[in-house]
Amino acid sequence: MSEETSVSQEQSVGSNPRMPTRSRRTFFKKRRSCPFSGPNALKVDYKNVQLLQKFLSDSGKILPSRITAVSTKHQRHLSRAVKHARYLALIPYIAD
């Protein structure tokens, strides 16, 4: 009896019942391109409040580039434009 339990324990240790036995497929999402790059691209401007609002959260924080798919270079320009617009009171520092 002890041999049967040890064999069943060995089998259960190596295999996961929730994990399928076939190989796992990896799905890759197409990487979104930066909205400020390429031809006919938008320009980052502190006076364009509607554009800047798209890159702010509901609470008024600047969204990270991993969410908005903005390149590193343009993320720096974007954050500078948002801060400039806040200073000029075009955008509130904290949303209500």
Sequence and secondary structure as in RCSB ss.txt:
>XXXX:A:sequence
MSEETSVSQEQSVGSNPRMPTRSRRTFFKKRRSCPFSGPNALKVDYKNVQLLQKFLSDSGKILPSRITAVSTKHQ
RHLSRAVKHARYLALIPYIAD
>XXXX:A:secstr
 HHHHHHHHHHHHH  TTS SS            TTSSTT     TT HHHHHTTB TTS B  HHHHT  HHHH
HHHHHHHHHHHHTTSS SS  
